[in-house]
């Protein structure tokens, strides 16, 4: 369509009918004729029409709407032809007239209705409350910017975008075949950190087409998900790219089915047939092997990429790139020579933290912080080995089991209070570069039937989404033994335990249960547990190591030395209590502006015993004097 020619015809038809705007319209028309068409905008308009499958009339309507944005003369002329005495947007009736369609209600609904390409993809908007023909046709802001040569997405869309990280894994061939066959939607099931987006990006790379990768999890909470998806579909269409959407379970399927470009929807959930009457191509995305992770780490970290502590972190390809860049930048800011594994773990924990995740302390807990008997410490080390080499074992075959069983790891830490169960859970999370999601039982257990299961499901889903270690403290409150059914309360309590048993088997992450009394747990949990680690009360030698560990690095009073021999042999308390006593003694020493001495420790020991309702040990009733009764 020649927009100028169409406007000239419309001007002639109005002339001589008492219109009164002939002179102004003729002047605006003359400016448009002298300027001539914008070749770049015309080329972009043609590309846009082809990508969105617009008809000839729909393309003409889009050109009319764009004319108001492209020049002052066009804005003025469209306003005058619409019946205004000033610049304005074209009415629907005028747009149809200039586009070569009959300016009637039937044509308006056929070309501009809510299910037409122009409206569905947000290329234009119909503004106003009058009858449809009198409403105004407005070009979408992002489309106007695109036609003007601006390829920068909107701020909302930009916040969701990720750099493509192509990795050819098992299943990539299926995605390639689906895209080559023009399937509108490919559903990529990527549970537990599967390489779904990397698989889709690799398929696009193999086909020689560009892809737009976005994560709906990064969408501003104040923006409706439907608007976020619409912006992504529009942006992918403008660029002629395959749309790869992470977190697709947040979107309604129909928002993705009718995209102008193929969509690879990456989700932690499998496709549910109830979502839509149509079935998409579905592909399962595997987790990366250690060797594949190392290939991704190498350009980011150099020689440090060979560290098993780094390559065994259960991160997705996109997370590896983000963590690697952050770790390298942070190391450079701190003047470090190279990137250490500890620096990478800190960056990984920063990435994994969400609003509901109980963030670890600023300083990471390591195995050196665990003072345990050799047997318990050995089990914790073995658990870490399982977590680090799990992907390699999974690649060997279905050793974890079939029939809906996950590849998660579940451990029970049992023992008296203060023996290091919670600290061990933090060590596991920090050693793997993950965060610790400590379940708040008060927000889980609900008196209403069925609500406890719903709350638990939210916990498991969020732990999977944030790649966190799930930690149930005082687990016997939730995982207690099932009882004989004598009333409705017993029956529903047993249902909650049965749900937990099933959900734990499906969980692909790491679950740690902590209980003071191992015997209180339902026996059915034993089969689901890969590790049952006993944390006993410390013996004399373990207590010595605990005192030395907590006193290390402190300024001690040489004139009043701390008697570790007497403390470890006499003060029979757990590690948590020893930490509390050292902390209290340090506060007392700081208050005196003095170095830490045995007098401070002795007073702290006495206070801690009284606090716990226990009799203080004999032999140091007078500070500084040993051996008194």
DAURFEN-V51899 format. One record per run of one state. SS is the DSSP state (@ for helix, = for strand, . for the rest). FROM is the first residue (numbers start at 1). TO is the last residue. If there is no record, write none. Layout:
ss=(SS,SS)
from=(FROM,FROM)
to=(TO,TO)
This chain:
ss=(.,@,.,@,.,@,.,@,.,@,.,=,@,.,@,.,@,.,=,.,@,.,=,.,@,.,@,.,=,.,@,.,=,.,@,.,=,@,.,@,.,=,.,@,.,@,.,=,.,@,.,=,.,@,.,@,.,@,.,@,.,@,.,@,.,=,.,@,.,=,.,@,.,@,.,=,.,@,.,=,.,@,.,=,.,@,=,.,@,.,=,.,@,.,=,.,@,.,@,.,@,.,=,.,@,.,=,.,=,.)
from=(1,3,15,22,36,39,52,56,71,72,82,91,92,99,105,113,117,121,124,128,132,135,136,140,141,148,155,159,161,163,172,181,185,190,196,208,211,216,219,225,240,242,247,248,251,253,258,263,268,273,276,281,285,290,307,308,312,317,334,341,353,367,370,374,395,409,416,421,432,435,439,441,444,451,467,468,473,475,478,480,481,488,507,510,516,518,521,522,524,529,531,536,540,552,556,557,558,561,564,571,575,592,596,597,598,612,619,620,628,629)
to=(2,14,21,35,38,51,55,70,71,81,90,91,98,104,112,116,120,123,127,131,134,135,139,140,147,154,158,160,162,171,180,184,189,195,207,210,215,218,224,239,241,246,247,250,252,257,262,267,272,275,280,284,289,306,307,311,316,333,340,352,366,369,373,394,408,415,420,431,434,438,440,443,450,466,467,472,474,477,479,480,487,506,509,515,517,520,521,523,528,530,535,539,551,555,556,557,560,563,570,574,591,595,596,597,611,618,619,627,628,629)
